[in-house]
């Protein structure tokens, strides 16, 4: 995969405060393309992306749908799914190409959260432990895989929540998922808005509810209410 083209797919929804930094972090890569798929932003997200010379695909507001549309438009052999509040490390392209060896079906980066509280370091440790030993990285760690494998496993399940979790479960059934030691840097806003402990507990409850068979639609409605409370 030394010379493979990388298509970087960024789903957005009201990410005017983050999208420029996310795109800037992609610029040191070679033989890459950037695909932004917007879910109906009401802020300046689209204007910022277009000002950088990057076309925007319009989509319904659903991250799985957005990422799948981006994958359809992608011309690269490798797909990299990047959240709009996350920044890639330098030489990310070389790291990705080197990681996708025979037997490795997908990969992601370690996680670094852009905040200083000591509790954040424990969250990073837990995320990185889970990713390496359970082979379950999540979307904020910039998941990457070949377009061929992505199509073979049926793309992201178009769920209102947990699409990355389900994708990882499918990938684990066919091969190894690697987590690189180099981290991406993601925004701490989810943890700082409601509180580090509350957010961590909420995330775990969502996973347990999903594994118990509660519908993603119901989980999403409940999760959205909790997020709304954060702003009150």
N, C-alpha and C positions, 0 to 999 in steps of 0.2 A: 504493500500500500504506500510505498515511498513517494510516489508522484500523484496519488489520488487527489482529485478535487474534493474540497470540503464545502458543503452547503450549510450555512449557519442560519437556522430558522428561529426567529424571535417573535413570539406571540405578544401582542400589546393590548392594553386597555387602560387608558388614562395614565400613561407612564412618562409624561413630559419631564418630570424631575429626574428620571433615571436613564432614559433611552440613549441619550447622547454618550454617556459614559460607557454604557454597554457596547454600543457600536464602536467607540474609540478603542476598546480593548480588543477588538477583532482585527484592527488595522495592521498589526505586525505580521499577520499570517500571509503565506504565499499560496497561490492557486485556491483561493476561497471566494465564495459568493455569499452575499447577505440577503436574506429574504425576510421582510417584516410583514407579518399578517396581523392586521388591526381588527379588533372586535367591536368597533364603534366608539372610539375615544371621543370624549366631549371637551378635552383640553387640547393642547398644542402638539400632542404626540405625532400626529401625521405630518403636520407642517414641519416639525423638526427633522423627521426622517427624510422627507422629500428635499429639504434644504441641503441635506448631505448627499444628494444625488442617488438616493436609494428608493426604488419604487415600492409602493405599499399595496398589498393585496387586502381587499375588504372581505370580512368574514362575519358570520354570526358570532356573538359573544360566548364562546365556549373554547377553552384552551386546547382541548383535544382536537376539536374540529379545526381550529386555527393551525395547529401544528401539522395535521394531516394535509391540509390544503398547501401549506408550505412545502411539505415533502413531495407532493405531486408536481409542484413547480420547480423543484430542485433539479439541477443538472449534474450535481456532484455524485461521486460514488460513495461518499461518506456523508451522513447527516449528523449535524450537531444541533441539539435543541437547547437554546439559551434563553433563560428568563430575562426579562427586560431590566430587572434590578440586580443583575449579577454581572460581574466582570471576569473575563478570562485572564489567565496568567500569560506571561510572555512565552513565546515558542509553543503555545498550545497546539498549533498545527502539527509540529514535529512530534510532540508527545502523543497525539491522537493516532497519527499514522504508524508510529512505532508500536503502539499498544495493540492495534488490531491484527494480531498474529493468528495463525491457525489455531482453532480451539477456543478463541475469545470471540464471543458473539456480540458483546457490547462493553461499554465502559463509561466511566464518569470521573470527575475530579473529586478530591477531598474538599471539605467545606471549611471556609473561614467566614465568620460573621463580622460585619463591620461595626463592632462595638467593643467597649473596654471592660464592662463588668465581669468579674471572675466567673459568675454563673454561666456566662456565654461560652467560656472555655470548656466547661463541662458539657454543654450542649454539643459543641463541635466534636469533643471526644466521643460522645455517644453516637453521633451521626457517622463519624468516620469508622468507629468500631463496627456498627451495624453494616455499613457499606462493604467493608473488607471481609468480615467473617460470615455475614449472612448473605452477601452478594445482593444487597437491596439498596442501592443508591436511589435518591429521588430527584425530581426535576430540577430543583435549585442547585444541583451539582453538575449541571450541563451534561446530560446524557448524550453519548455518541454511539453510532453503529453504522454498518453499511446500509445503503439503500436496499440492497438485495435482501438482507436479513429482515429489515423493517417491513418490506412487502410480504415476505414469507410468513411472518407471524401475525399478519393482519392489521398492521398499523396501530395507532393509539385507539383503544376502545373509546367511543365517543360518549363518555360518561360526564356528568356535571362535576364530579370530584373523583379523586383516586385513580385518574388515568395513568399516572406514572407508576404507581404501585402495581396496578394490574399488568402494565407492560413489562415490568421487571419479573413478575411471576411467570409470564409467558416465556421470557428470554431464558430464565433459569432452567426451564424444562428442556432446553435444546443445547445449552453450553455454558461456559464460564463468563461471568461478568467481572471485569477488573475495575478497581478503583485506584487511580493514580495518586501518588503521594503529594503531588503539587496541588494546591487548592485554588479553586475559584473564590472570589470575594463577593458575598451577597449582602444585601441590605438587612439591617437589624430591625426594620420597621415592624415586622410582624410580632417580634418578641417584645419590643419596647412599648408599643401602643397599649397593650393590655396587661403586660407584665410577663417576665420570663417564665415563672412557674406556671401561671395560668395558661399561657400559650402552649407550653410543652405538654401539660396535662390534656388540653383540648385536642392537640394533635394525636396523642395516644388514644384518646377516647374515640376519635374518628376512625382510626385504624381498627380498633377492637369492634366497633359497630359494623364496619364493613365486613370483617371476617366472620361476624355472627350472622351475616346475611341480611342486614338492614339495607334497604334500597339506597343506592347512591343519591337518588333524587331527594329522599327524605333526609339523608345526612347533610346534603348541600343546603336544604332549607334551614336546618337547625344550625349548621355552621355559619350560614349567612346572618342569622339572627344574632349569634354570638359576636360576629365581627361588627354588626351594627351597634351593639351595646358598647363596643370599644370607643365609639365616637361620641357617645352621649356624655 
